[in-house]
Amino acid sequence: MNDTLHLARIALLSRRLRWVVWFVLGSIAIVTAAILLLPSSGGAMSIGLGDDEAPLAATSFGTRVAVLLAMTPALLIWVGLLWRCDRLLRLYERGVVLARDNAIIIRELGQLIMALSVVRALQPFLTSLFTGFDNLEVGVAPFGLFAIGVGVVVIGHVMSLGAEMAAESELTI
């Protein structure tokens, strides 16, 4: 395949994926605002954990703020993940596919995934602390997420080694 055509396809796909990233970031902002500002949802939306949920319409503004406080660490990590995905896709869009910067961003993504797993494990306790909801459910999902994060960090490390080897081979006559 022609390298120019291949890089053009990578650039187009990266540009489209960046739109998806920005759509998700916007959705996070809209949902966060909705939790705070929706006056009534007719019972269709609920807030809380597990069996200890309350209809959004019956939930006070203070409780909504408390739930958002408990969700803030995870939301910030999600924003960081999406921001780094955007940075990585921008590099791909410019034709930088295997480079040291890509490897660094991929390692950062893995570290953020690991941090998200820790926050997800602590989230029920934070929600209980801030809101008084009693029903705490901690599943095994955060541990699987942690393992995925470790795998992504390893991939980033291997990519970094590959980028170094590619740079060395370019210098070799």
C-alpha positions as a Markdown table, in Angstrom:
| # | Residue | x | y | z |
|---|---|---|---|---|
| 1 | Met | 0.0 | 0.0 | 0.0 |
| 2 | Asn | 1.2 | 3.5 | -0.7 |
| 3 | Asp | 2.6 | 5.1 | 2.5 |
| 4 | Thr | 1.0 | 8.5 | 1.6 |
| 5 | Leu | -2.4 | 6.9 | 1.2 |
| 6 | His | -1.9 | 4.9 | 4.4 |
| 7 | Leu | -1.0 | 8.1 | 6.4 |
| 8 | Ala | -3.9 | 10.0 | 4.9 |
| 9 | Arg | -6.3 | 7.2 | 6.1 |
| 10 | Ile | -4.7 | 7.3 | 9.6 |
| 11 | Ala | -5.1 | 11.1 | 9.6 |
| 12 | Leu | -8.8 | 10.9 | 8.6 |
| 13 | Leu | -9.6 | 8.2 | 11.1 |
| 14 | Ser | -7.8 | 10.1 | 13.9 |
| 15 | Arg | -9.7 | 13.3 | 13.1 |
| 16 | Arg | -13.0 | 11.4 | 13.3 |
| 17 | Leu | -12.0 | 9.7 | 16.5 |
| 18 | Arg | -11.1 | 13.1 | 18.0 |
| 19 | Trp | -14.7 | 14.2 | 17.3 |
| 20 | Val | -15.9 | 11.2 | 19.3 |
| 21 | Val | -13.6 | 12.2 | 22.2 |
| 22 | Trp | -14.9 | 15.7 | 22.2 |
| 23 | Phe | -18.5 | 14.4 | 22.0 |
| 24 | Val | -17.9 | 12.3 | 25.1 |
| 25 | Leu | -16.3 | 15.2 | 26.9 |
| 26 | Gly | -19.3 | 17.3 | 26.1 |
| 27 | Ser | -21.6 | 14.6 | 27.3 |
| 28 | Ile | -19.8 | 14.4 | 30.6 |
| 29 | Ala | -20.4 | 18.2 | 31.1 |
| 30 | Ile | -24.1 | 17.9 | 30.1 |
| 31 | Val | -24.8 | 15.0 | 32.4 |
| 32 | Thr | -23.0 | 16.7 | 35.3 |
| 33 | Ala | -25.1 | 19.8 | 34.7 |
| 34 | Ala | -28.2 | 17.8 | 34.5 |
| 35 | Ile | -27.6 | 16.1 | 37.8 |
| 36 | Leu | -27.3 | 19.5 | 39.4 |
| 37 | Leu | -30.0 | 21.5 | 37.6 |
| 38 | Leu | -32.8 | 19.1 | 36.5 |
| 39 | Pro | -35.8 | 20.1 | 38.6 |
| 40 | Ser | -37.8 | 17.0 | 38.0 |
| 41 | Ser | -37.5 | 13.9 | 35.9 |
| 42 | Gly | -40.8 | 12.2 | 36.7 |
| 43 | Gly | -39.0 | 9.4 | 38.5 |
| 44 | Ala | -37.2 | 8.3 | 35.3 |
| 45 | Met | -33.8 | 9.2 | 36.7 |
| 46 | Ser | -32.4 | 8.1 | 40.0 |
| 47 | Ile | -29.3 | 9.0 | 42.0 |
| 48 | Gly | -27.4 | 6.8 | 44.4 |
| 49 | Leu | -25.9 | 3.3 | 44.6 |
| 50 | Gly | -27.5 | 0.0 | 44.2 |
| 51 | Asp | -30.7 | -0.5 | 46.1 |
| 52 | Asp | -30.2 | 2.8 | 47.9 |
| 53 | Glu | -31.4 | 5.0 | 45.1 |
| 54 | Ala | -33.7 | 8.0 | 45.2 |
| 55 | Pro | -35.6 | 9.6 | 42.3 |
| 56 | Leu | -33.7 | 12.6 | 41.1 |
| 57 | Ala | -36.8 | 14.8 | 41.5 |
| 58 | Ala | -37.0 | 13.9 | 45.2 |
| 59 | Thr | -33.3 | 14.5 | 45.8 |
| 60 | Ser | -32.3 | 17.7 | 47.4 |
| 61 | Phe | -29.7 | 20.0 | 45.8 |
| 62 | Gly | -27.3 | 19.3 | 48.6 |
| 63 | Thr | -27.5 | 15.6 | 48.1 |
| 64 | Arg | -26.9 | 16.1 | 44.4 |
| 65 | Val | -23.8 | 18.2 | 45.1 |
| 66 | Ala | -22.6 | 15.5 | 47.6 |
| 67 | Val | -23.0 | 12.8 | 44.9 |
| 68 | Leu | -21.1 | 14.9 | 42.4 |
| 69 | Leu | -18.3 | 15.5 | 45.0 |
| 70 | Ala | -18.0 | 11.7 | 45.4 |
| 71 | Met | -18.0 | 11.4 | 41.6 |
| 72 | Thr | -15.5 | 14.2 | 41.0 |
| 73 | Pro | -12.2 | 12.1 | 41.2 |
| 74 | Ala | -13.6 | 9.6 | 38.6 |
| 75 | Leu | -14.9 | 12.4 | 36.4 |
| 76 | Leu | -11.5 | 14.2 | 36.5 |
| 77 | Ile | -9.7 | 11.0 | 35.6 |
| 78 | Trp | -12.2 | 10.4 | 32.7 |
| 79 | Val | -11.5 | 13.9 | 31.5 |
| 80 | Gly | -7.7 | 13.2 | 31.7 |
| 81 | Leu | -8.1 | 10.0 | 29.8 |
| 82 | Leu | -10.1 | 11.6 | 27.1 |
| 83 | Trp | -7.7 | 14.6 | 26.9 |
| 84 | Arg | -4.7 | 12.2 | 26.5 |
| 85 | Cys | -6.6 | 10.3 | 23.8 |
| 86 | Asp | -7.1 | 13.5 | 22.0 |
| 87 | Arg | -3.3 | 14.3 | 22.2 |
| 88 | Leu | -2.5 | 10.8 | 20.9 |
| 89 | Leu | -4.9 | 11.1 | 18.1 |
| 90 | Arg | -3.5 | 14.5 | 17.2 |
| 91 | Leu | -0.1 | 12.9 | 16.9 |
| 92 | Tyr | -1.5 | 10.1 | 14.7 |
| 93 | Glu | -3.3 | 12.8 | 12.6 |
| 94 | Arg | 0.1 | 14.4 | 11.9 |
| 95 | Gly | 1.6 | 11.1 | 10.9 |
| 96 | Val | 3.5 | 10.4 | 14.1 |
| 97 | Val | 2.6 | 6.8 | 14.8 |
| 98 | Leu | 5.6 | 5.2 | 16.5 |
| 99 | Ala | 7.5 | 7.8 | 18.5 |
| 100 | Arg | 8.6 | 8.5 | 22.1 |
| 101 | Asp | 5.7 | 11.0 | 22.6 |
| 102 | Asn | 3.1 | 8.4 | 21.7 |
| 103 | Ala | 4.7 | 5.9 | 24.1 |
| 104 | Ile | 4.6 | 8.4 | 26.9 |
| 105 | Ile | 0.9 | 9.2 | 26.3 |
| 106 | Ile | 0.1 | 5.5 | 26.2 |
| 107 | Arg | 1.9 | 5.0 | 29.5 |
| 108 | Glu | 0.0 | 7.9 | 31.0 |
| 109 | Leu | -3.3 | 6.4 | 29.8 |
| 110 | Gly | -2.4 | 3.2 | 31.6 |
| 111 | Gln | -1.6 | 5.0 | 34.8 |
| 112 | Leu | -4.9 | 6.9 | 34.6 |
| 113 | Ile | -6.8 | 3.6 | 34.0 |
| 114 | Met | -5.1 | 2.2 | 37.1 |
| 115 | Ala | -6.0 | 5.4 | 39.1 |
| 116 | Leu | -9.6 | 5.1 | 37.9 |
| 117 | Ser | -9.7 | 1.5 | 39.2 |
| 118 | Val | -8.7 | 2.7 | 42.6 |
| 119 | Val | -11.2 | 5.5 | 42.6 |
| 120 | Arg | -13.9 | 3.1 | 41.4 |
| 121 | Ala | -13.1 | 0.8 | 44.3 |
| 122 | Leu | -13.4 | 3.8 | 46.8 |
| 123 | Gln | -16.4 | 5.4 | 45.1 |
| 124 | Pro | -19.1 | 3.6 | 47.2 |
| 125 | Phe | -17.3 | 4.6 | 50.4 |
| 126 | Leu | -17.0 | 8.3 | 49.2 |
| 127 | Thr | -20.7 | 8.3 | 48.2 |
| 128 | Ser | -21.7 | 6.9 | 51.6 |
| 129 | Leu | -19.5 | 9.5 | 53.4 |
| 130 | Phe | -20.9 | 12.5 | 51.5 |
| 131 | Thr | -24.5 | 11.4 | 51.1 |
| 132 | Gly | -25.3 | 9.0 | 53.9 |
| 133 | Phe | -26.5 | 6.3 | 51.5 |
| 134 | Asp | -26.0 | 3.0 | 53.4 |
| 135 | Asn | -25.9 | 0.4 | 50.6 |
| 136 | Leu | -22.3 | -0.1 | 49.6 |
| 137 | Glu | -21.5 | -2.4 | 46.7 |
| 138 | Val | -17.9 | -3.1 | 45.7 |
| 139 | Gly | -17.5 | -5.5 | 42.9 |
| 140 | Val | -14.5 | -7.1 | 41.2 |
| 141 | Ala | -14.6 | -4.7 | 38.2 |
| 142 | Pro | -12.0 | -2.3 | 39.6 |
| 143 | Phe | -9.5 | -5.1 | 39.9 |
| 144 | Gly | -9.9 | -6.0 | 36.3 |
| 145 | Leu | -9.6 | -2.4 | 35.3 |
| 146 | Phe | -6.4 | -2.2 | 37.3 |
| 147 | Ala | -5.0 | -5.2 | 35.4 |
| 148 | Ile | -5.9 | -3.5 | 32.1 |
| 149 | Gly | -4.1 | -0.4 | 33.2 |
| 150 | Val | -1.0 | -2.4 | 34.0 |
| 151 | Gly | -1.2 | -4.0 | 30.5 |
| 152 | Val | -1.5 | -0.5 | 28.9 |
| 153 | Val | 1.5 | 0.7 | 30.8 |
| 154 | Val | 3.5 | -2.3 | 29.6 |
| 155 | Ile | 2.4 | -1.7 | 26.0 |
| 156 | Gly | 3.6 | 1.9 | 26.4 |
| 157 | His | 6.9 | 0.8 | 27.7 |
| 158 | Val | 7.4 | -1.7 | 24.9 |
| 159 | Met | 6.4 | 1.1 | 22.4 |
| 160 | Ser | 9.0 | 3.3 | 24.0 |
| 161 | Leu | 11.7 | 0.7 | 23.5 |
| 162 | Gly | 10.5 | 0.2 | 19.9 |
| 163 | Ala | 10.7 | 4.0 | 19.2 |
| 164 | Glu | 14.3 | 4.0 | 20.6 |
| 165 | Met | 15.3 | 1.1 | 18.4 |
| 166 | Ala | 13.8 | 2.8 | 15.4 |
| 167 | Ala | 15.7 | 6.0 | 16.1 |
| 168 | Glu | 18.9 | 4.0 | 16.5 |
| 169 | Ser | 18.4 | 2.2 | 13.2 |
| 170 | Glu | 17.8 | 5.5 | 11.5 |
| 171 | Leu | 21.2 | 6.7 | 12.7 |
| 172 | Thr | 23.0 | 3.5 | 11.7 |
| 173 | Ile | 24.6 | 3.6 | 8.2 |
